[in-house]
Amino acid sequence: MISEELIEILACPEDKTPVHLADPDLLEQLNERIRAGELYTREGELVLDLLEEGLIRADGTVLYPVREGIPIMLVSESISLAAEEGAKA
């Protein structure tokens, strides 16, 4: 699990705003879409790996995946949450 200390120093690489840990309910919604082959990165690549954790940009519109405890802070790997209910959570 990603540490609170690390979350506090991380920022969105795109707009430099803070990030916070994604809610488990949101992760489950996204994982359902991954299982159905319906979730894409912002670059248009199909997301294949289920999300264990994620970091959400302060405005609630973008999620950066965390894989094996390592935040993947790349815009190309990020997932748009604009259409997700509860994205601000």
C-alpha positions as CSV (number, residue, x, y, z in Angstrom):
1,M,0.0,0.0,0.0
2,I,1.2,3.5,-0.9
3,S,2.3,5.6,2.1
4,E,0.5,8.8,3.2
5,E,3.9,10.5,3.2
6,L,4.5,9.7,-0.4
7,I,0.9,10.8,-1.4
8,E,1.6,14.2,0.4
9,I,4.6,15.0,-1.8
10,L,3.2,13.7,-5.1
11,A,1.4,16.0,-7.6
12,C,-0.3,15.6,-10.9
13,P,2.4,15.9,-13.6
14,E,0.0,17.7,-15.9
15,D,-1.3,20.5,-13.7
16,K,0.8,20.1,-10.5
17,T,-2.2,19.9,-8.2
18,P,-2.2,17.5,-5.2
19,V,-3.5,13.9,-5.5
20,H,-5.3,11.7,-3.0
21,L,-6.0,8.0,-2.7
22,A,-9.0,6.7,-4.7
23,D,-12.0,5.3,-2.9
24,P,-12.4,1.5,-3.0
25,D,-15.9,1.8,-4.5
26,L,-14.5,3.8,-7.4
27,L,-11.7,1.3,-7.9
28,E,-14.3,-1.5,-8.1
29,Q,-16.4,0.4,-10.6
30,L,-13.3,0.9,-12.8
31,N,-12.2,-2.7,-12.3
32,E,-15.6,-3.8,-13.6
33,R,-15.0,-1.8,-16.7
34,I,-11.5,-3.3,-17.1
35,R,-13.0,-6.8,-16.8
36,A,-15.5,-5.9,-19.5
37,G,-12.8,-4.5,-21.8
38,E,-14.3,-1.0,-21.6
39,L,-11.7,1.1,-19.9
40,Y,-9.0,3.1,-21.7
41,T,-6.1,5.3,-20.7
42,R,-6.3,9.0,-21.7
43,E,-4.0,8.0,-24.6
44,G,-6.5,5.5,-25.9
45,E,-4.9,2.3,-24.8
46,L,-7.1,-0.5,-23.3
47,V,-6.4,-0.9,-19.6
48,L,-5.7,-4.6,-19.0
49,D,-4.5,-4.7,-15.4
50,L,-7.0,-4.5,-12.5
51,L,-6.4,-1.5,-10.2
52,E,-5.3,-2.2,-6.7
53,E,-4.9,1.5,-5.8
54,G,-5.1,4.8,-7.6
55,L,-4.3,8.4,-7.0
56,I,-6.9,11.0,-8.0
57,R,-6.0,14.5,-9.1
58,A,-7.5,17.3,-6.9
59,D,-10.2,18.2,-9.4
60,G,-11.4,14.6,-9.4
61,T,-11.1,14.1,-13.2
62,V,-8.0,12.0,-13.5
63,L,-6.8,8.8,-11.9
64,Y,-3.1,7.7,-11.9
65,P,-2.8,3.9,-11.3
66,V,-0.6,2.5,-8.5
67,R,1.0,-0.8,-9.4
68,E,2.7,-2.9,-6.7
69,G,2.9,0.2,-4.5
70,I,4.5,2.4,-7.2
71,P,2.5,5.4,-8.4
72,I,2.5,5.6,-12.2
73,M,2.5,9.4,-12.6
74,L,2.4,9.4,-16.4
75,V,-0.2,11.4,-18.3
76,S,-0.2,8.7,-21.0
77,E,-1.1,6.0,-18.3
78,S,-3.8,8.1,-16.6
79,I,-7.5,7.3,-16.7
80,S,-10.1,10.0,-17.3
81,L,-12.8,10.0,-14.5
82,A,-15.0,12.7,-16.1
83,A,-17.8,10.2,-16.8
84,E,-17.4,8.2,-13.6
85,E,-19.9,8.7,-10.8
86,G,-18.2,9.4,-7.5
87,A,-15.0,10.7,-9.2
88,K,-14.8,13.5,-6.7
89,A,-14.8,11.1,-3.8
